[in-house]
Amino acid sequence: FEVRHTVTSEDPGYHARPLPGHRFVVADDDTAGVTLRYGSAVRGGVLTESPMQTPVVTFAVRLDSQPAAPVTLAAELSSARAAARPPFVEFTPGAWGSFKTITVATVD
């Protein structure tokens, strides 16, 4: 883009004085990415539980940069013995930088 300058004044020495314009190039350095944060129940890829509690893991997810269109992240589970709530989260260009939480629990 180019920036041009216009000078106006009742002082004839300044009014309509020509100034050079400047050209700029915007470098888009945003990189698409997703940040995941797992709760303390996950230890080395193993979901820990106490004998009296249903195994539950909570994780938070957010985008690393603003998307140009909505982005949906789904929790796809490899076992019918687990369920994710909510099953997906959506990020929009106006709401992308805050963490959203998904909880995964076993189903008996």
Long-range contacts (C-beta under 8 A, 24 or more apart in sequence): 1-26, 30-65, 30-66, 31-64, 31-65, 32-63, 32-64, 32-65, 32-67, 33-63, 33-64, 33-65, 34-61, 34-62, 34-63, 34-64, 34-73, 35-61, 35-62, 35-63, 35-64, 35-99, 36-60, 36-61, 37-61, 37-99, 54-105, 54-106, 54-108, 55-105, 55-106, 56-103, 56-104, 56-105, 56-106, 57-103, 57-104, 57-105, 58-101, 58-102, 58-103, 58-104, 59-101, 59-102, 59-104, 60-99, 60-100, 60-101, 60-102, 61-89, 61-99, 61-100, 61-102, 62-91, 62-96, 62-97, 62-98, 62-99, 62-100, 63-91, 63-96, 63-97, 65-96, 66-93, 66-96, 66-97, 67-91, 67-92, 67-93, 67-96, 68-93, 69-93, 71-96, 75-102, 75-104, 77-104, 80-107, 81-106, 81-107, 81-108, 82-106, 82-107, 83-107
